[in-house]
Amino acid sequence: MNICIVSGRLTKNAVVNGDKNNVLRFRLAAKHGYDSKEKKERVEFIDCVLFKPTKKVQSFLCESGKGVYLELTGRFSSQSFEVNGEKRYRTEVIVNRIVNIVSNGRS
């Protein structure tokens, strides 16, 4: 099964694109431990895509900015593409449900 649960903070406002503004892209910063050698927390930056977001979710994610805490479920999706003849890869989380949205006491 390809299921993931991710929680983290929004790194900046979400971006809406697609022909009918039906694709929402955003990035989460998810902590996953502490590096005792470097004396800092480990953080992964995870690209996320939400298809057909409701107006409420779209408005909240596009206007709230950094610091919004999200918990979501989805699946991993990987693509390869070329840039100037160089093959690149991208892995994203295709979001199917935002479980919890919290920002400074708002939910």
N, C-alpha and C positions, 0 to 999 in steps of 0.2 A: 504494500500500500504506500502511496505517496501522500502523506499527511504531515503537516508541520504546524506547530503552535509557536508563535513568536511574541515576545513582549519587549518593548523598548520605547525610546523617545523619538519623536519626529525630529529629523535634523533641520528641516526648513519647510516652508509651505508646500503642500502638494501641488502638482501641476496637472491641469486638465488638458487632454488632447483627444484626437479622434474626430471623425467627421461630424458627429453630433454631440461633441463634448461628453462622450460616454466612456472614456478611459481616464482613470486617475492614477498618477504615478507619484510615489513618495519613497523616502528612504528612512529606515529605522536604525537607530544606534542601540544595539542590544549588548548588555554586559554579560560576560560569561566567566567570571573568575578574577583572580588576582595573580599577577606575575611578581613573585617575591624577589626575583633577580633585578627586575627593572623598577620595582616598587610602584607599580601602577595597575589599575584595573585593565583587564582585557576587554576590548569592545569590537564587535563585528558590525559592519555597516551592511544592511540588508535592503536590496531594492525590492519594492513591492508594487504590484499592479492590481487595481480594483476595476473590474468592468461593470458598467451600468450602476454607478453609485447613486444613492438617493440624493436629492437636493440637500437634505439636512446634513448628511455625511460629507458631501462635496463642499458645502459652504464651511463647515467646521474645519475640515482639514486644509482647505485653501486659505483660510483667514486666521487660523490660530497660531501659526508659526512654530518656532522651536519650543521644545519643552513639553509638548503634548505627549502623554503616555498612552500607548496603544497596546492592546493585547488582541491578537488576531489568529485565525486559523486559515489554512490554505494548502497549496501544494507547490512543490518546486517545479520550475520549468527552465530548461537550459536551451540556449540557441547559440549557433556559431554564425559569424559574419566576417566579411573582409573589409579592411580599411587600408587603402593604399597597398593592396596586394598582401597584406599581413592578416592572417587568420586570427580572429579574436573570439572569445567566448563570454557569455553572460548567463548568470543564473539569477532568477527572480522568484519571488513568492507570488503566485496568483492567489489573491485573497478571495475567499468565498464567504467569510463572515468576520466582522469586527466584533469581538466579544465585549470589549470594555474600552471606553474613551474617557480619559480624565485629564483635566488641565486646570490647575489652580483651584480645585474645589468644584469645577464644572464637570458635568458628565452627560 
